[in-house]
Amino acid sequence: MTYPARLIIGISGASGVIYGVRLLQVLQPLPVETHLVMTKTAEVTLAYETDWKAKDIKALADHTYRPTDL
């Protein structure tokens, strides 16, 4: 039995949030199921460091979770 490739991507509030964004972009055309957990602090950092909106980043992932879901 073959299972699909799955990857959990966690983006915290640390500087460098763009690396998580770029990883999601690179994985999109590949047969990898992506799961995203992004903290509220990551959303703040995202606004300071990029022109991206949190909803746009979440749309890149197959599944998204709130930090409180863990």
C-alpha positions in Angstrom: 0.0 0.0 0.0 1.4 3.4 -1.0 0.6 6.5 1.1 0.8 10.1 -0.2 3.8 12.2 0.8 2.7 14.5 3.6 4.6 17.4 5.1 3.8 19.6 8.1 5.1 23.1 7.8 5.2 25.2 11.0 5.8 28.9 10.7 6.5 30.8 13.9 7.0 34.4 14.6 10.7 34.3 14.1 12.3 36.4 11.4 12.6 34.5 8.1 8.9 33.6 7.8 9.4 34.0 4.0 11.2 30.6 4.0 8.0 28.9 5.0 6.1 30.8 2.4 8.6 29.8 -0.3 8.5 26.2 0.7 4.8 26.1 0.3 5.2 27.7 -3.2 7.8 25.1 -4.2 5.7 22.2 -3.0 2.4 23.3 -4.6 3.0 21.6 -8.0 4.5 18.5 -6.4 2.5 15.4 -5.2 3.0 16.4 -1.6 0.1 17.0 0.8 0.9 20.1 2.9 -0.3 20.8 6.4 0.3 24.3 7.8 0.5 25.6 11.3 1.1 29.3 11.6 1.2 31.2 14.9 -0.4 34.6 15.4 3.1 36.0 15.8 4.0 34.6 12.4 1.1 36.6 10.9 2.5 39.8 12.5 6.0 39.0 11.3 4.6 38.3 7.8 3.0 41.7 7.7 6.2 43.4 8.7 8.6 41.5 6.4 6.4 40.9 3.3 3.5 42.1 1.3 1.7 38.7 1.8 -1.5 38.3 3.8 -2.0 35.4 6.1 -5.0 34.2 4.2 -2.9 34.0 1.0 -0.3 31.9 2.7 -3.0 29.6 4.1 -4.4 29.1 0.6 -1.1 27.7 -0.5 -1.5 24.7 1.9 -3.8 21.7 1.5 -4.7 21.8 5.2 -4.4 24.6 7.8 -4.6 24.4 11.5 -4.8 27.0 14.3 -2.0 26.8 16.9 -4.7 25.9 19.5 -5.6 22.8 17.5 -2.5 21.1 18.6 
